[in-house]
């Protein structure tokens, strides 16, 4: 049995999309079964992994979990734009969560500029947590003692 199934508490449902190639990975959401959530059927994209869940009333929103590997992929912005267009046409409320592996605190980066422009065009904004790897990212706002 899948370890995430074993970790899913009683009264909750597991929605997962395992990575089909390579080792580990994939995306998952564990949601309260009362919400009667459903997975949105969306195409796969080679530059990132995703799982989108439609949450019913009273929330009526789409929760999308994204994982973009740190390796550079020039198609990401175009493909992510396609993904967002599909999701945004199915709902007027969207919550994007995940690891985009984009250092948004480095505004001179073309990837950051294009990512922010895409989000702005759709009326989306970023709520960023401190970096999970502050020692490897010099622009981190979270510092650890040596």
MARTIVEX-850444 format. One record per atom (N, C-alpha, C): residue in one letter; x, y, z. Coordinates in pm, whole numbers, plus 50000, padded with zeros to 5 digits. Layout:
N
aXYZ
...
// end
This chain:
146
x500854988150000
x500005000050000
x500895012550000
x500495022349930
x501195035149917
x501325041650056
x502515046650091
x502755052350224
x501875064450254
x501505072150150
x500615083550174
x499215078850214
x498775067650161
x497485062150202
x497525058550351
x498655052950393
x498795049250534
x498835061550625
x499325072850573
x499445085050652
x498175093650648
x497195089850567
x495975097750555
x495045094750672
x494725104950752
x493855102750869
x492445098450829
x491785091550920
x490395087550899
x489555100150879
x488655099750783
x487815111350753
x488415120850651
x489565116950597
x490245125150496
x490445116950370
x490565123750258
x490785117250129
x492135121450074
x492815111850014
x494095114449949
x493875115849800
x494395126749745
x494435128949601
x495925129749567
x496385120849482
x497805121549448
x498025118649301
x499135123949254
x499565122049116
x501045118549123
x501355105549133
x502765101449145
x503555104949020
x504835107249039
x505745109548927
x505885096448851
x505725096948720
x505735084748640
x507135080148601
x508095089348601
x509465085748566
x510405090548675
x511585084948678
x512565089048778
x512235083448913
x512865089049015
x512645083849150
x511825093749232
x511015088449322
x510245096749415
x509335106649344
x508905116249424
x508185127549368
x506715125649341
x506175135549274
x504755136249248
x504145147149335
x502845148849322
x502135158849400
x500965152049471
x500555157849584
x499465151949660
x498755162449744
x497485159649772
x496675167849861
x495895158349949
x495865161150078
x495005153750171
x493945163550217
x492675160450187
x491575169650217
x490505162550301
x489835170350383
x488735165250462
x487685159350369
x487265147050396
x486295140150309
x484965147450301
x484635155350402
x483385162850403
x483325172650286
x484485177150240
x484525186950131
x484125181149996
x484075168049983
x483705161849856
x484455168049738
x485745169349753
x486595175249651
x486715165949530
x487085171949417
x487295163849296
x488525168949222
x489205159749156
x490405163149080
x489995168848945
x490625180048908
x490425185648774
x491275177748675
x490695173748567
x491425166448464
x492125176648374
x493435177148386
x494245186548309
x495395179148242
x495875184148130
x496985177348063
x498275178048145
x499165168648118
x500485168648182
x501375178648109
x502315184448184
x503285193848128
x504675188948164
x505585189148069
x506915183648093
x507785192348183
x507465205148197
x508335214148273
x507955215548421
x506825209548461
x506435209848602
x505385199048628
x505225195748757
x504205186148799
x503075193948865
x501865188648856
x500735195848915
x499625186348955
x498805190949046
x497575184249086
x496605195349122
x495455195649058
x494455206049085
x493195199449140
x492725204649252
x491555199449322
x490495210349328
x489295206949291
x488165216149297
x487475214149432
x487445224849512
x486765224449642
x485385230549625
x484335223749672
x482965228549652
x482595240049746
x481345244649733
x480815255149822
x480925250249966
x481115258850061
x481065273450051
x482365279750001
x483455272049992
x484725277849947
x484725280449797
x484265270949721
x484235272049574
x485545277549518
x486605269949539
x487895274149485
x488635262049432
x489635264849351
x490505254449299
x491845255749368
x492295244749425
x493595243849490
x494525236449394
x495605242849357
x496565236549265
x497925235549333
x498445223549336
x499765220949393
x500735219249277
x501825226749282
x502795227149172
x504175223249223
x504895215649144
x506315213449169
x507055215649038
x507955225349039
x508825228048924
x510235224248965
x510825214348898
x512195210548932
x513155222248915
x514235222448992
x515175233748985
x515925234748853
x516005223948779
x516705224348650
x515975233648555
x516715242148488
x516135251948397
x515385245248282
x514215250748251
x513425245848138
x512825258148071
x513255260847949
x512835273047879
x511335273147848
x510675261747850
x509255261047818
x508365263847938
x508935265248058
x508115266248178
x507085277548172
x507485289648141
x506545300948144
x505405298748046
x505695294247926
x504655291847826
x503705280847874
x504255269847924
x503435258547967
x502655261948094
x503265269448186
x502565273348307
x501435283148274
x501645291548175
x500605300548127
x499415292548073
x499705282147997
x498635273347946
x497875266848061
x498625261948159
x498015255648276
x497085265548348
x497595277548375
x496795287548445
x495565291548366
x495695292448234
x494535295648151
x493445285048166
x493845272548169
x492875261648187
x492225262248326
x493035264348427
x492515264648565
x491635276948587
x492085288348540
x491345300848563
x489995301048490
x489845293348383
x488555292948315
x487565283748388
x488075275548481
x487195266348553
x486765271848689
x487345282948730
x487025288448863
x487375303248867
x486755310448960
x487135324448976
x488025326249099
x488225315549176
x489135315949291
x490145304549276
x491415308249288
x492475298249276
x493525300649384
x493995289749441
x495085290149537
x496175281049485
x497335286849454
x498485279349404
x499445277149520
x499825264749539
x500785261249643
x501885252749581
x503045253249638
x504075244149590
x505455249949592
x506315242949521
x507715246849510
x507985249849364
x508125262649333
x508355266949196
x509845267649163
x510695266949266
x512135268149246
x512485280349161
x511845291449196
x512115304249131
x512465314149242
x513635320149233
x514085329449336
x513495343249308
x512255345349354
x511535357749323
x512165370049387
x513115367949478
x513805379349539
x514965384149452
x515125378149335
x516155382549240
x515455388149116
x514915400449127
x514055406049022
x514735408148887
x516055407948882
x516715410048753
x516745397348667
x516375386148726
x516345373548652
x515215373748549
x515475370048424
x514415369648323
x513275360148362
x513615348848425
x512585339448468
x511665345948572
x512245353148666
x511455360048769
x510575370748705
x511145378548615
x510375389048547
x509185383048472
x509435372448396
x508355366048319
x507315359548410
x507765353348518
x506855347048614
x505955357548679
x506555368348727
x505775379048791
x504805385648693
x505235387648569
x504355393448466
x503155384448442
x503395371448432
x502305361948412
x501305362548528
x501805362448650
x500925363148767
x500145376248769
x500825387348740
x500165400548737
x499045400948635
x499285395248518
x498275395248411
x496995388048453
x497135378348542
x495985370548587
x495445375348722
x496015386148775
x495555391348903
x495965382649021
x497055375049005
x497545366349112
x498735373049180
x498955369549306
x500095375149378
x500795364249456
x502005367249502
x502855357649572
x502835360449721
x502665350049798
x502835350449943
x503995341149971
x505175346649987
x506395338749993
x506835336150136
x507225323750162
x507845320050288
x509345321450275
x510055321450388
x511515321450378
x511995309250301
x513155310350242
x513725299450164
x513935287150250
x513725275550190
x513955263250262
x515425259450266
x516225265950181
x517665263350177
x518425276450188
x518345283350303
x518965296650314
x520465296750296
x521145286050329
x522605286050315
x523045285250170
x522195279950084
x522585278549944
x522045289749857
x521265298549916
x520705309649839
x521095322749903
x522045329949842
x522585342049904
x521575353249925
x520485353249852
x519495363949866
x518435360949969
x518655350750049
x517645346450144
x517375356950250
x516095357850289
x515725367050396
x515755359850530
x516035347150529
x516095339250651
x517545335150672
x518085338250786
x519495335750809
x519675325650922
x520705317250909
x521075307951013
x522475311351060
x522745308451186
x524085310451236
x524975299251184
x526245302451157
x527185292051107
x527405281151209
// end
